[in-house]
Amino acid sequence: MADNVEAIQKSIKWYFIIGALLILFSGLTVGLSYVELPTHSLNIIVGMILATIKAALVALIFMHLSHERPLIYKVLAFTVVFVLALFLLFVFSHGDPLEFEGMYLHNE
């Protein structure tokens, strides 16, 4: 924790900067909903990247995880890999589940 007034003012200034970044990224997320990128999947990927940046800022700065022991980073690394896998499953789930190499599996 901060011991003097200058350190407290510096940390408050840092919180305001991070808060402004969060507002900016939230505005970008809303703006993304009005922009149509070449594919819908690309819209989702960009939106997820913005959400990940916002979550990382909140976790590192406001939850003070940037001052934790190294074990927390190993747990968070596993979580990041798991979340990325879920994001990829979500993006790839937009295909036809019955299509297999260009052929449909149902009887004609």
A tleap script that builds the chain and sets N, CA, C and O, in Angstrom:
source leaprc.protein.ff14SB
mol = sequence {
  NMET ALA ASP ASN VAL GLU ALA ILE GLN LYS
  SER ILE LYS TRP TYR PHE ILE ILE GLY ALA
  LEU LEU ILE LEU PHE SER GLY LEU THR VAL
  GLY LEU SER TYR VAL GLU LEU PRO THR HIE
  SER LEU ASN ILE ILE VAL GLY MET ILE LEU
  ALA THR ILE LYS ALA ALA LEU VAL ALA LEU
  ILE PHE MET HIE LEU SER HIE GLU ARG PRO
  LEU ILE TYR LYS VAL LEU ALA PHE THR VAL
  VAL PHE VAL LEU ALA LEU PHE LEU LEU PHE
  VAL PHE SER HIE GLY ASP PRO LEU GLU PHE
  GLU GLY MET TYR LEU HIE ASN CGLU
}
set mol.1.N position { 0.831 -1.186 0.000 }
set mol.1.CA position { 0.000 0.000 0.000 }
set mol.1.C position { 0.875 1.247 0.000 }
set mol.1.O position { 2.061 1.209 0.327 }
set mol.2.N position { 0.264 2.314 -0.366 }
set mol.2.CA position { 0.981 3.588 -0.437 }
set mol.2.C position { 1.173 4.153 0.966 }
set mol.2.O position { 0.291 4.060 1.820 }
set mol.3.N position { 2.348 4.739 1.181 }
set mol.3.CA position { 2.677 5.273 2.498 }
set mol.3.C position { 2.526 6.784 2.587 }
set mol.3.O position { 2.361 7.321 3.683 }
set mol.4.N position { 2.581 7.475 1.461 }
set mol.4.CA position { 2.522 8.923 1.528 }
set mol.4.C position { 1.475 9.458 0.545 }
set mol.4.O position { 0.916 8.712 -0.258 }
set mol.5.N position { 1.229 10.746 0.628 }
set mol.5.CA position { 0.186 11.389 -0.162 }
set mol.5.C position { 0.514 11.318 -1.658 }
set mol.5.O position { -0.375 11.096 -2.481 }
set mol.6.N position { 1.784 11.506 -2.004 }
set mol.6.CA position { 2.158 11.480 -3.424 }
set mol.6.C position { 1.898 10.114 -4.045 }
set mol.6.O position { 1.413 10.027 -5.173 }
set mol.7.N position { 2.216 9.054 -3.319 }
set mol.7.CA position { 1.992 7.703 -3.840 }
set mol.7.C position { 0.497 7.422 -3.988 }
set mol.7.O position { 0.072 6.771 -4.942 }
set mol.8.N position { -0.292 7.915 -3.043 }
set mol.8.CA position { -1.749 7.727 -3.128 }
set mol.8.C position { -2.304 8.487 -4.328 }
set mol.8.O position { -3.136 7.956 -5.063 }
set mol.9.N position { -1.857 9.709 -4.530 }
set mol.9.CA position { -2.327 10.497 -5.678 }
set mol.9.C position { -1.912 9.846 -6.993 }
set mol.9.O position { -2.672 9.868 -7.962 }
set mol.10.N position { -0.714 9.268 -7.035 }
set mol.10.CA position { -0.257 8.590 -8.240 }
set mol.10.C position { -1.117 7.360 -8.527 }
set mol.10.O position { -1.473 7.108 -9.678 }
set mol.11.N position { -1.452 6.595 -7.488 }
set mol.11.CA position { -2.273 5.403 -7.704 }
set mol.11.C position { -3.698 5.785 -8.101 }
set mol.11.O position { -4.319 5.090 -8.906 }
set mol.12.N position { -4.223 6.876 -7.550 }
set mol.12.CA position { -5.561 7.332 -7.941 }
set mol.12.C position { -5.555 7.779 -9.397 }
set mol.12.O position { -6.489 7.496 -10.147 }
set mol.13.N position { -4.492 8.480 -9.792 }
set mol.13.CA position { -4.376 8.894 -11.191 }
set mol.13.C position { -4.324 7.665 -12.093 }
set mol.13.O position { -4.953 7.657 -13.152 }
set mol.14.N position { -3.593 6.632 -11.699 }
set mol.14.CA position { -3.504 5.393 -12.462 }
set mol.14.C position { -4.879 4.727 -12.581 }
set mol.14.O position { -5.228 4.219 -13.646 }
set mol.15.N position { -5.662 4.725 -11.494 }
set mol.15.CA position { -7.014 4.144 -11.528 }
set mol.15.C position { -7.909 4.904 -12.501 }
set mol.15.O position { -8.706 4.292 -13.213 }
set mol.16.N position { -7.790 6.215 -12.541 }
set mol.16.CA position { -8.594 6.994 -13.483 }
set mol.16.C position { -8.199 6.700 -14.934 }
set mol.16.O position { -9.057 6.651 -15.815 }
set mol.17.N position { -6.915 6.508 -15.176 }
set mol.17.CA position { -6.461 6.174 -16.526 }
set mol.17.C position { -7.010 4.800 -16.940 }
set mol.17.O position { -7.501 4.641 -18.058 }
set mol.18.N position { -6.931 3.834 -16.062 }
set mol.18.CA position { -7.467 2.500 -16.366 }
set mol.18.C position { -8.976 2.562 -16.535 }
set mol.18.O position { -9.527 1.906 -17.419 }
set mol.19.N position { -9.650 3.340 -15.699 }
set mol.19.CA position { -11.100 3.503 -15.853 }
set mol.19.C position { -11.457 4.122 -17.196 }
set mol.19.O position { -12.433 3.714 -17.826 }
set mol.20.N position { -10.673 5.105 -17.641 }
set mol.20.CA position { -10.921 5.714 -18.956 }
set mol.20.C position { -10.678 4.707 -20.075 }
set mol.20.O position { -11.408 4.697 -21.067 }
set mol.21.N position { -9.663 3.863 -19.927 }
set mol.21.CA position { -9.426 2.814 -20.921 }
set mol.21.C position { -10.582 1.824 -20.970 }
set mol.21.O position { -10.977 1.378 -22.048 }
set mol.22.N position { -11.120 1.484 -19.814 }
set mol.22.CA position { -12.266 0.568 -19.779 }
set mol.22.C position { -13.481 1.181 -20.475 }
set mol.22.O position { -14.202 0.493 -21.197 }
set mol.23.N position { -13.702 2.471 -20.255 }
set mol.23.CA position { -14.803 3.157 -20.939 }
set mol.23.C position { -14.554 3.178 -22.445 }
set mol.23.O position { -15.478 2.967 -23.231 }
set mol.24.N position { -13.307 3.432 -22.849 }
set mol.24.CA position { -12.966 3.442 -24.269 }
set mol.24.C position { -13.210 2.076 -24.906 }
set mol.24.O position { -13.817 1.985 -25.973 }
set mol.25.N position { -12.737 1.012 -24.251 }
set mol.25.CA position { -12.934 -0.327 -24.799 }
set mol.25.C position { -14.403 -0.732 -24.795 }
set mol.25.O position { -14.842 -1.465 -25.682 }
set mol.26.N position { -15.163 -0.269 -23.815 }
set mol.26.CA position { -16.608 -0.534 -23.828 }
set mol.26.C position { -17.267 0.178 -25.000 }
set mol.26.O position { -18.152 -0.383 -25.647 }
set mol.27.N position { -16.842 1.415 -25.281 }
set mol.27.CA position { -17.359 2.136 -26.444 }
set mol.27.C position { -16.990 1.436 -27.741 }
set mol.27.O position { -17.800 1.376 -28.666 }
set mol.28.N position { -15.764 0.900 -27.817 }
set mol.28.CA position { -15.359 0.155 -28.999 }
set mol.28.C position { -16.196 -1.109 -29.171 }
set mol.28.O position { -16.526 -1.489 -30.294 }
set mol.29.N position { -16.536 -1.756 -28.064 }
set mol.29.CA position { -17.374 -2.955 -28.135 }
set mol.29.C position { -18.762 -2.610 -28.663 }
set mol.29.O position { -19.302 -3.322 -29.509 }
set mol.30.N position { -19.335 -1.524 -28.169 }
set mol.30.CA position { -20.647 -1.093 -28.661 }
set mol.30.C position { -20.545 -0.679 -30.127 }
set mol.30.O position { -21.414 -1.025 -30.928 }
set mol.31.N position { -19.507 0.047 -30.479 }
set mol.31.CA position { -19.314 0.455 -31.866 }
set mol.31.C position { -19.137 -0.732 -32.796 }
set mol.31.O position { -19.551 -0.684 -33.954 }
set mol.32.N position { -18.525 -1.796 -32.296 }
set mol.32.CA position { -18.338 -2.997 -33.098 }
set mol.32.C position { -19.668 -3.621 -33.498 }
set mol.32.O position { -19.773 -4.245 -34.553 }
set mol.33.N position { -20.674 -3.454 -32.663 }
set mol.33.CA position { -21.982 -4.040 -32.990 }
set mol.33.C position { -22.633 -3.324 -34.172 }
set mol.33.O position { -23.530 -3.879 -34.807 }
set mol.34.N position { -22.199 -2.112 -34.473 }
set mol.34.CA position { -22.747 -1.363 -35.608 }
set mol.34.C position { -21.919 -1.536 -36.882 }
set mol.34.O position { -22.343 -1.117 -37.958 }
set mol.35.N position { -20.754 -2.144 -36.766 }
set mol.35.CA position { -19.867 -2.342 -37.908 }
set mol.35.C position { -19.963 -3.791 -38.344 }
set mol.35.O position { -19.931 -4.706 -37.521 }
set mol.36.N position { -20.080 -3.987 -39.643 }
set mol.36.CA position { -20.115 -5.361 -40.148 }
set mol.36.C position { -18.770 -5.679 -40.783 }
set mol.36.O position { -18.435 -5.153 -41.844 }
set mol.37.N position { -18.013 -6.530 -40.136 }
set mol.37.CA position { -16.734 -6.975 -40.662 }
set mol.37.C position { -16.993 -8.028 -41.740 }
set mol.37.O position { -18.129 -8.480 -41.887 }
set mol.38.N position { -15.967 -8.432 -42.500 }
set mol.38.CA position { -16.199 -9.365 -43.611 }
set mol.38.C position { -16.948 -10.643 -43.230 }
set mol.38.O position { -17.742 -11.144 -44.026 }
set mol.39.N position { -16.713 -11.174 -42.045 }
set mol.39.CA position { -17.462 -12.355 -41.603 }
set mol.39.C position { -18.000 -12.104 -40.190 }
set mol.39.O position { -17.454 -11.306 -39.428 }
set mol.40.N position { -19.074 -12.803 -39.873 }
set mol.40.CA position { -19.654 -12.666 -38.534 }
set mol.40.C position { -18.688 -13.205 -37.485 }
set mol.40.O position { -18.609 -12.675 -36.377 }
set mol.41.N position { -17.960 -14.249 -37.831 }
set mol.41.CA position { -16.986 -14.815 -36.895 }
set mol.41.C position { -15.913 -13.801 -36.532 }
set mol.41.O position { -15.444 -13.769 -35.394 }
set mol.42.N position { -15.526 -12.981 -37.485 }
set mol.42.CA position { -14.521 -11.954 -37.204 }
set mol.42.C position { -15.062 -10.919 -36.217 }
set mol.42.O position { -14.325 -10.442 -35.354 }
set mol.43.N position { -16.347 -10.570 -36.339 }
set mol.43.CA position { -16.969 -9.677 -35.355 }
set mol.43.C position { -16.888 -10.291 -33.953 }
set mol.43.O position { -16.571 -9.603 -32.982 }
set mol.44.N position { -17.176 -11.577 -33.863 }
set mol.44.CA position { -17.158 -12.255 -32.571 }
set mol.44.C position { -15.741 -12.296 -32.009 }
set mol.44.O position { -15.533 -12.055 -30.820 }
set mol.45.N position { -14.775 -12.597 -32.860 }
set mol.45.CA position { -13.387 -12.685 -32.398 }
set mol.45.C position { -12.900 -11.328 -31.896 }
set mol.45.O position { -12.275 -11.246 -30.839 }
set mol.46.N position { -13.182 -10.268 -32.645 }
set mol.46.CA position { -12.758 -8.928 -32.215 }
set mol.46.C position { -13.458 -8.546 -30.908 }
set mol.46.O position { -12.838 -7.969 -30.014 }
set mol.47.N position { -14.740 -8.866 -30.801 }
set mol.47.CA position { -15.466 -8.588 -29.564 }
set mol.47.C position { -14.893 -9.341 -28.379 }
set mol.47.O position { -14.788 -8.790 -27.283 }
set mol.48.N position { -14.521 -10.595 -28.588 }
set mol.48.CA position { -13.926 -11.387 -27.508 }
set mol.48.C position { -12.547 -10.863 -27.120 }
set mol.48.O position { -12.178 -10.893 -25.946 }
set mol.49.N position { -11.786 -10.383 -28.099 }
set mol.49.CA position { -10.476 -9.799 -27.786 }
set mol.49.C position { -10.651 -8.545 -26.934 }
set mol.49.O position { -9.926 -8.350 -25.958 }
set mol.50.N position { -11.604 -7.699 -27.299 }
set mol.50.CA position { -11.868 -6.498 -26.495 }
set mol.50.C position { -12.325 -6.872 -25.085 }
set mol.50.O position { -11.899 -6.252 -24.111 }
set mol.51.N position { -13.186 -7.878 -24.973 }
set mol.51.CA position { -13.653 -8.317 -23.651 }
set mol.51.C position { -12.511 -8.882 -22.825 }
set mol.51.O position { -12.463 -8.679 -21.612 }
set mol.52.N position { -11.596 -9.586 -23.466 }
set mol.52.CA position { -10.442 -10.146 -22.757 }
set mol.52.C position { -9.528 -9.045 -22.241 }
set mol.52.O position { -9.019 -9.131 -21.124 }
set mol.53.N position { -9.320 -8.016 -23.046 }
set mol.53.CA position { -8.492 -6.888 -22.607 }
set mol.53.C position { -9.136 -6.202 -21.406 }
set mol.53.O position { -8.454 -5.875 -20.435 }
set mol.54.N position { -10.452 -5.983 -21.471 }
set mol.54.CA position { -11.136 -5.338 -20.341 }
set mol.54.C position { -11.054 -6.199 -19.084 }
set mol.54.O position { -10.811 -5.684 -17.993 }
set mol.55.N position { -11.256 -7.508 -19.233 }
set mol.55.CA position { -11.179 -8.399 -18.070 }
set mol.55.C position { -9.773 -8.415 -17.481 }
set mol.55.O position { -9.610 -8.444 -16.261 }
set mol.56.N position { -8.763 -8.396 -18.338 }
set mol.56.CA position { -7.384 -8.387 -17.843 }
set mol.56.C position { -7.069 -7.099 -17.089 }
set mol.56.O position { -6.405 -7.132 -16.053 }
set mol.57.N position { -7.542 -5.972 -17.601 }
set mol.57.CA position { -7.323 -4.702 -16.903 }
set mol.57.C position { -7.989 -4.705 -15.530 }
set mol.57.O position { -7.391 -4.284 -14.539 }
set mol.58.N position { -9.224 -5.180 -15.481 }
set mol.58.CA position { -9.934 -5.225 -14.190 }
set mol.58.C position { -9.215 -6.156 -13.224 }
set mol.58.O position { -8.999 -5.806 -12.064 }
set mol.59.N position { -8.843 -7.350 -13.702 }
set mol.59.CA position { -8.198 -8.320 -12.819 }
set mol.59.C position { -6.832 -7.835 -12.337 }
set mol.59.O position { -6.519 -7.955 -11.152 }
set mol.60.N position { -6.031 -7.297 -13.226 }
set mol.60.CA position { -4.676 -6.906 -12.846 }
set mol.60.C position { -4.639 -5.646 -11.996 }
set mol.60.O position { -3.859 -5.563 -11.048 }
set mol.61.N position { -5.470 -4.669 -12.321 }
set mol.61.CA position { -5.374 -3.388 -11.634 }
set mol.61.C position { -6.343 -3.299 -10.454 }
set mol.61.O position { -5.924 -3.073 -9.319 }
set mol.62.N position { -7.632 -3.477 -10.722 }
set mol.62.CA position { -8.621 -3.262 -9.665 }
set mol.62.C position { -8.694 -4.420 -8.671 }
set mol.62.O position { -9.069 -4.219 -7.516 }
set mol.63.N position { -8.343 -5.619 -9.106 }
set mol.63.CA position { -8.327 -6.761 -8.187 }
set mol.63.C position { -6.921 -7.007 -7.632 }
set mol.63.O position { -6.709 -7.954 -6.875 }
set mol.64.N position { -5.971 -6.162 -8.006 }
set mol.64.CA position { -4.594 -6.183 -7.506 }
set mol.64.C position { -3.884 -7.518 -7.756 }
set mol.64.O position { -3.050 -7.931 -6.950 }
set mol.65.N position { -4.201 -8.186 -8.848 }
set mol.65.CA position { -3.519 -9.436 -9.155 }
set mol.65.C position { -2.108 -9.221 -9.683 }
set mol.65.O position { -1.321 -10.164 -9.757 }
set mol.66.N position { -1.786 -7.990 -10.047 }
set mol.66.CA position { -0.433 -7.726 -10.534 }
set mol.66.C position { 0.606 -7.806 -9.408 }
set mol.66.O position { 1.807 -7.816 -9.678 }
set mol.67.N position { 0.156 -7.863 -8.162 }
set mol.67.CA position { 1.077 -7.935 -7.027 }
set mol.67.C position { 1.033 -9.287 -6.329 }
set mol.67.O position { 1.476 -9.407 -5.187 }
set mol.68.N position { 0.507 -10.297 -6.997 }
set mol.68.CA position { 0.369 -11.617 -6.387 }
set mol.68.C position { 1.618 -12.468 -6.579 }
set mol.68.O position { 2.540 -12.098 -7.307 }
set mol.69.N position { 1.625 -13.616 -5.909 }
set mol.69.CA position { 2.730 -14.569 -6.032 }
set mol.69.C position { 2.668 -15.285 -7.381 }
set mol.69.O position { 1.621 -15.278 -8.028 }
set mol.70.N position { 3.760 -15.899 -7.814 }
set mol.70.CA position { 3.808 -16.558 -9.129 }
set mol.70.C position { 2.793 -17.691 -9.315 }
set mol.70.O position { 2.417 -17.983 -10.450 }
set mol.71.N position { 2.341 -18.333 -8.242 }
set mol.71.CA position { 1.386 -19.434 -8.377 }
set mol.71.C position { 0.084 -18.972 -9.035 }
set mol.71.O position { -0.523 -19.716 -9.805 }
set mol.72.N position { -0.335 -17.765 -8.736 }
set mol.72.CA position { -1.585 -17.269 -9.307 }
set mol.72.C position { -1.480 -17.159 -10.824 }
set mol.72.O position { -2.477 -17.338 -11.524 }
set mol.73.N position { -0.296 -16.871 -11.340 }
set mol.73.CA position { -0.118 -16.753 -12.785 }
set mol.73.C position { -0.216 -18.106 -13.478 }
set mol.73.O position { -0.667 -18.186 -14.620 }
set mol.74.N position { 0.203 -19.170 -12.797 }
set mol.74.CA position { 0.054 -20.513 -13.361 }
set mol.74.C position { -1.420 -20.891 -13.444 }
set mol.74.O position { -1.858 -21.471 -14.438 }
set mol.75.N position { -2.171 -20.570 -12.426 }
set mol.75.CA position { -3.609 -20.844 -12.435 }
set mol.75.C position { -4.292 -20.004 -13.512 }
set mol.75.O position { -5.155 -20.500 -14.237 }
set mol.76.N position { -3.911 -18.753 -13.613 }
set mol.76.CA position { -4.503 -17.881 -14.629 }
set mol.76.C position { -4.121 -18.315 -16.045 }
set mol.76.O position { -4.922 -18.165 -16.967 }
set mol.77.N position { -2.921 -18.845 -16.231 }
set mol.77.CA position { -2.512 -19.330 -17.550 }
set mol.77.C position { -3.397 -20.499 -17.973 }
set mol.77.O position { -3.823 -20.570 -19.126 }
set mol.78.N position { -3.675 -21.415 -17.046 }
set mol.78.CA position { -4.586 -22.515 -17.352 }
set mol.78.C position { -5.960 -21.975 -17.710 }
set mol.78.O position { -6.592 -22.466 -18.646 }
set mol.79.N position { -6.424 -20.983 -16.987 }
set mol.79.CA position { -7.731 -20.396 -17.251 }
set mol.79.C position { -7.770 -19.744 -18.624 }
set mol.79.O position { -8.763 -19.870 -19.339 }
set mol.80.N position { -6.711 -19.055 -18.998 }
set mol.80.CA position { -6.652 -18.406 -20.309 }
set mol.80.C position { -6.728 -19.449 -21.424 }
set mol.80.O position { -7.456 -19.263 -22.399 }
set mol.81.N position { -5.982 -20.539 -21.282 }
set mol.81.CA position { -6.016 -21.598 -22.293 }
set mol.81.C position { -7.414 -22.187 -22.386 }
set mol.81.O position { -7.911 -22.434 -23.486 }
set mol.82.N position { -8.049 -22.413 -21.253 }
set mol.82.CA position { -9.400 -22.967 -21.228 }
set mol.82.C position { -10.395 -22.018 -21.884 }
set mol.82.O position { -11.243 -22.454 -22.663 }
set mol.83.N position { -10.304 -20.738 -21.581 }
set mol.83.CA position { -11.215 -19.745 -22.165 }
set mol.83.C position { -10.996 -19.630 -23.672 }
set mol.83.O position { -11.962 -19.530 -24.429 }
set mol.84.N position { -9.749 -19.643 -24.112 }
set mol.84.CA position { -9.472 -19.591 -25.549 }
set mol.84.C position { -10.060 -20.801 -26.261 }
set mol.84.O position { -10.595 -20.676 -27.362 }
set mol.85.N position { -9.965 -21.964 -25.640 }
set mol.85.CA position { -10.568 -23.159 -26.231 }
set mol.85.C position { -12.086 -23.003 -26.330 }
set mol.85.O position { -12.685 -23.389 -27.334 }
set mol.86.N position { -12.704 -22.445 -25.301 }
set mol.86.CA position { -14.149 -22.217 -25.353 }
set mol.86.C position { -14.517 -21.210 -26.432 }
set mol.86.O position { -15.511 -21.393 -27.134 }
set mol.87.N position { -13.726 -20.146 -26.573 }
set mol.87.CA position { -13.977 -19.155 -27.623 }
set mol.87.C position { -13.881 -19.804 -29.000 }
set mol.87.O position { -14.717 -19.555 -29.869 }
set mol.88.N position { -12.861 -20.634 -29.195 }
set mol.88.CA position { -12.705 -21.294 -30.490 }
set mol.88.C position { -13.854 -22.265 -30.766 }
set mol.88.O position { -14.341 -22.351 -31.893 }
set mol.89.N position { -14.279 -22.984 -29.748 }
set mol.89.CA position { -15.435 -23.876 -29.926 }
set mol.89.C position { -16.677 -23.086 -30.302 }
set mol.89.O position { -17.473 -23.534 -31.127 }
set mol.90.N position { -16.846 -21.929 -29.711 }
set mol.90.CA position { -17.999 -21.089 -30.029 }
set mol.90.C position { -17.938 -20.606 -31.475 }
set mol.90.O position { -18.945 -20.623 -32.183 }
set mol.91.N position { -16.762 -20.178 -31.908 }
set mol.91.CA position { -16.607 -19.680 -33.278 }
set mol.91.C position { -16.812 -20.807 -34.282 }
set mol.91.O position { -17.475 -20.614 -35.301 }
set mol.92.N position { -16.250 -21.981 -34.006 }
set mol.92.CA position { -16.371 -23.106 -34.930 }
set mol.92.C position { -17.743 -23.759 -34.895 }
set mol.92.O position { -18.056 -24.566 -35.770 }
set mol.93.N position { -18.563 -23.435 -33.917 }
set mol.93.CA position { -19.883 -24.068 -33.805 }
set mol.93.C position { -20.880 -23.508 -34.810 }
set mol.93.O position { -22.003 -24.007 -34.890 }
set mol.94.N position { -20.514 -22.498 -35.570 }
set mol.94.CA position { -21.434 -21.913 -36.535 }
set mol.94.C position { -21.554 -22.738 -37.814 }
set mol.94.O position { -22.399 -22.444 -38.660 }
set mol.95.N position { -20.724 -23.759 -37.965 }
set mol.95.CA position { -20.814 -24.628 -39.137 }
set mol.95.C position { -21.956 -25.611 -38.994 }
set mol.95.O position { -22.551 -25.729 -37.923 }
set mol.96.N position { -22.263 -26.314 -40.063 }
set mol.96.CA position { -23.322 -27.313 -40.050 }
set mol.96.C position { -22.798 -28.580 -39.380 }
set mol.96.O position { -21.827 -29.160 -39.865 }
set mol.97.N position { -23.408 -29.031 -38.282 }
set mol.97.CA position { -22.885 -30.201 -37.571 }
set mol.97.C position { -23.099 -31.506 -38.330 }
set mol.97.O position { -22.442 -32.503 -38.028 }
set mol.98.N position { -24.002 -31.522 -39.306 }
set mol.98.CA position { -24.266 -32.751 -40.051 }
set mol.98.C position { -23.422 -32.857 -41.313 }
set mol.98.O position { -23.451 -33.882 -41.994 }
set mol.99.N position { -22.679 -31.818 -41.625 }
set mol.99.CA position { -21.865 -31.838 -42.838 }
set mol.99.C position { -20.540 -32.537 -42.552 }
set mol.99.O position { -19.868 -32.244 -41.564 }
set mol.100.N position { -20.180 -33.458 -43.424 }
set mol.100.CA position { -18.923 -34.178 -43.277 }
set mol.100.C position { -18.239 -34.217 -44.635 }
set mol.100.O position { -18.679 -34.941 -45.528 }
set mol.101.N position { -17.192 -33.463 -44.799 }
set mol.101.CA position { -16.429 -33.385 -46.035 }
set mol.101.C position { -17.323 -33.113 -47.240 }
set mol.101.O position { -17.175 -33.735 -48.291 }
set mol.102.N position { -18.236 -32.193 -47.074 }
set mol.102.CA position { -19.083 -31.796 -48.196 }
set mol.102.C position { -20.274 -32.692 -48.434 }
set mol.102.O position { -21.065 -32.420 -49.337 }
set mol.103.N position { -20.434 -33.755 -47.657 }
set mol.103.CA position { -21.555 -34.681 -47.832 }
set mol.103.C position { -22.398 -34.643 -46.572 }
set mol.103.O position { -21.863 -34.557 -45.466 }
set mol.104.N position { -23.715 -34.707 -46.731 }
set mol.104.CA position { -24.603 -34.751 -45.591 }
set mol.104.C position { -24.774 -36.191 -45.150 }
set mol.104.O position { -24.763 -37.103 -45.976 }
set mol.105.N position { -24.930 -36.396 -43.867 }
set mol.105.CA position { -24.990 -37.748 -43.313 }
set mol.105.C position { -26.396 -38.354 -43.323 }
set mol.105.O position { -26.543 -39.551 -43.074 }
set mol.106.N position { -27.405 -37.579 -43.595 }
set mol.106.CA position { -28.757 -38.119 -43.565 }
set mol.106.C position { -29.053 -38.901 -44.849 }
set mol.106.O position { -28.446 -38.660 -45.892 }
set mol.107.N position { -29.977 -39.821 -44.752 }
set mol.107.CA position { -30.360 -40.636 -45.904 }
set mol.107.C position { -31.219 -39.847 -46.869 }
set mol.107.O position { -32.076 -39.068 -46.452 }
set mol.108.N position { -30.994 -40.045 -48.156 }
set mol.108.CA position { -31.782 -39.335 -49.169 }
set mol.108.C position { -32.784 -40.248 -49.799 }
set mol.108.O position { -33.538 -39.825 -50.676 }
savepdb mol mol.pdb
quit
